């Protein structure tokens, strides 16, 4: 893959290389997908979470179809993978001469797999690349990403979020070589998600789509994906969380993938930036950490969008004005059993300075209005009940 440099000032720039297979029970075709795309591979590493699908009968049945290959498993992925996790997995890839990774799980599994694949083919430590001290020279080995949640969208993005808990910072990377070569999105694999996971993963994707839509890097193509994702989640997320119907889980799986396709070219920004210190300091689950600020910052952002983008967003959300949209978002968050107030998740107003000082400022650049430190702190303060 060539080095890609995208000038977002051109409204029609677009790049997305991941081959996508989407559909009910599509994971059962894993053998034929591998054979038709990678006819010469031998060693396959399957990466899953610690308590993952190895005990799932359907998963075992489909993996059993790969008995012509030498299969290895790696299950030591933390919920928020660290640079050390990436380096251990990268070492495993090199030691076992792995030629293909199948990452089956949520965002942590997919992000760690993508990062480790890349690091395995480049010298040095992960932190050197995330800090920009080293330039990525080589593509990693192929990754097939198979999400079991509906929210991180890592199966179709060029991002890998890695968490440095010691330094309390995110050590991620944004690089075209991080796109998985193949994504297999099977809604069947999301049916077993507990309600809290459906809520947090869903709000991660939905918030990402709002951020992609308002970003200064957005264009007509990214907007198309963002709006479709927003529509799918507005119609199905609460049912996915509270009723776990197959239709709602299927629609949210589609919404999450569509969200990632869009924001790969117009990435998440403000809410995800604020979510970083919330997770690093108070271990707030990612989806909750990013969605909690959405209804508070949206009015200011909305007023700085072009009139046509304002009206299109309102129509997509089936609302008539920004006040009704904010009210609807807050109701949806609460109906998913998540919070819209910082005090409800264990923070006090004494913590505002930590949030403000540790929010990655470079992530705020795509926001379409001047966000002064005073305004930023004022809006964060409004996120408390008292």
Buried (B, 14 or more C-beta within 10 A) or exposed (E): EEEEEEEBEEEEBBEBBBBBBBBEEBBBBBBEBBEEBBEEBEBBBBBBBEEBBBEBEBBEEBBEBBEEBBBBEBBBBBBBBBBBBBBBBBEBBBEBEBBBBBBBBBBBBBBBBBBBBBBBBBEEBBBBBBEEEBEBEEBBBBBBBBBBBBBBBBBBBBBBBBBBBEEBBBBBBEBBBBBBBBBBBBBBBBBEBEBBBBBBBBBBBBBBBBBBBBBBBBBEBBBEBBBBBBBBBBBBBBBBBBEBEBEBBBBBBBBBBBBBBBBBBBBBBBBBBBBBBBBBBBEBBBBBBBBBBBBBBBEBBBEBBEEEBBEBBBEBBEBEEBEEBBEBBBEBBEBBEBBBBBBBBEBEEEBBEBBBEBBBEEBBEBBBBEBEEEEBBEBBBEBBEE
